[in-house]
Amino acid sequence: MTQTGRSGKGSCSAPLGNDMDGTHPCQLYIWDGIEKTLVARGKVFEAATILHGMELSEDEVKVTVEEVLVSFALVRMPTDEVYIVAQALQCFLTWPRDLDVFDPLVQTLKHTIY
């Protein structure tokens, strides 16, 4: 089942199962038809295949937003609770895989600090 439209499930509810493996920092972008804009930083959950009771397609990933950079940017796949990036803080969202960019600097800094 491919996700389309909006999910009615709670975006900020705890995940079912163990999809916490394969997490890494990422930068989240939106595409406005002309350019990509960095709107948030967070974590991507590579092992996740289901979010809010809906199967993720191959071009979608589960993310959580940890830092909002552009508050009023519209999220690409809204839920009943989250329409803009400011509402997504500490929530789980479906994000287009091509607009989720691995953040190697953050990963390098984490390994250096620990």
Phi, psi and omega in degrees: 000127178265140182283132173221154179072215183247147174271142176265356181283156181292122181288334186255012180276158182294144181287151174268144178079185182247087177250024181279348176291152176072028178271147174204157179297150178210165173247136185251126184245158167240157179245122182259011181097343180241314182211163174271139179236128176288121184244342182196164172236148181190213178231145174252142180250089186298328184282346183291136176239347180225139176218130181056035178077008181240137179289133177281139175280173181297336182260017178236150176225157174271132178226162169231140181268126179248339178214123179268129178252325178232096189304315188264013175293136179284136174282146186290326182234080185291161174240182177295335183261335189232117176244327181238160185301324180301328179282348187271356182304125180064022178247159175268134180224157167272133181227142177299130183303324182285351178248013176246115186246125176303136182255087184296330180297314179297316180298318179296317179297320179298316182292327180289319183291319184272000000 
